[in-house]
Amino acid sequence: MDEEAPSVTKNKAKRVAARLAAVQSEELVNSGGRKIPIHLIADALIRGGYNSLDDQAKALGLNRSTAWTIMKARHKLGHLNNKTVRSILANPDTPVSVRVIIRTMLDRKH
């Protein structure tokens, strides 16, 4: 009976660690600690040939006003909020260069 207790404890610890890792990865997008500077995304779209506001909005999967704010780098915080980041990543038409910028910034440590 003494031998089973450490095994149960180890399995429980593994499950808790797995849940914690899942929560932490979700928090990368949901936390305010990871900031995606909007000027990097604007630069990537211009370099990618997305010159009109309509093309930029479609490429990001956002409405025109949000795309305009990003392209003019006039957002009051200077970075994207979590909902906007999730929308951009969920859009299948988002250019690879923009995805790379977002993923790099999300993976970057504090």
N, C-alpha and C positions, 0 to 999 in steps of 0.2 A: 504494500500500500504506500509505503514511503517512496518507492521508485516511480509511481504514477504521478505524484504531486509535482515534481519538477518538470515532467513532460507536459502536463496540463498548463503549468505556468509558462513554459516556453512557447507553447502554441498560442496561448492568449496574448502573450507579449508580441508575437509575430503578427497576429491579427490587428492589434492596436497600432503597431508600427505601420502596417499597410494602410490602415484607415487614415492615419496621420499624414502619410506621404501623399495620399489622394487629396486630402483637404489642402495641404500645402501647395500642390500643383495647381489646384483650382484658384487658390488665393493669389497666384502669380498674376492672373488677369484681374481678379477682384480687389486686390489690395492697392492702396494708394502708393505703395512703396516702389512700384515699377512705373516709371513715367516714359511715355513715348513722345519724344519731341516732335512737334508738328512740322517743323522746317525740314526734317529729314525725309518725311513722307512727301512733302511738296516737291522737294528736289528730285526724289526718285521718280515721281510721276512726270515731271518735265523732261528728265533724261530719257524716260521711257516713251516719249513722243505723245503724251497725253496733254495737248496744249489747250483745248477748249474746256470750259467748265463742265459742259455736258459729258464729255469724254472722261473727265476726271471723276465726276460724280458716279458715273456708270462703273468705272474701274474700281472704285472703292465700295460700291454698293450703298452709297449714302445719298441723301437728298442734296439738291443744289446748294442750299444755304449752308449746310454743314461742310460740304466740299469747298465752298467759297471761303469759309472761315479758316479751313486748313490751308488752302492755297495762299491766302493772304497773310498767314501766320499771325492772325489777329486775336487768337483765342486768349482770354484773360489769364488762363493758367499757363499757357505755353506748351501744354501737353494734352493728349487725348484722354477722355474719360473712359472708364471700363466698358460702358455700353457701346461706345463708338468703336473701340478696339475689337470687341466681340463681333460687331456687325461687319467690320472690314474683314476679319478672318473667316467669317461665315460665307462671305461672298465668293463664289467660284471664279469670278472674273478679276479678282484682285491680282495685280501683277506680282510676280515672284519677288521682284526687288523690294516691294513694300512688305510682303510677308517676311522676308529675311530681316528687314529692319525691325519689325515688330517682335519677331521671335528672338532676335539678338538682344533687344532691350528687355524682354521678359525674362530671358535666361541670365542676364547680367546680375551679378551679386551687388548688394548695396555698396 
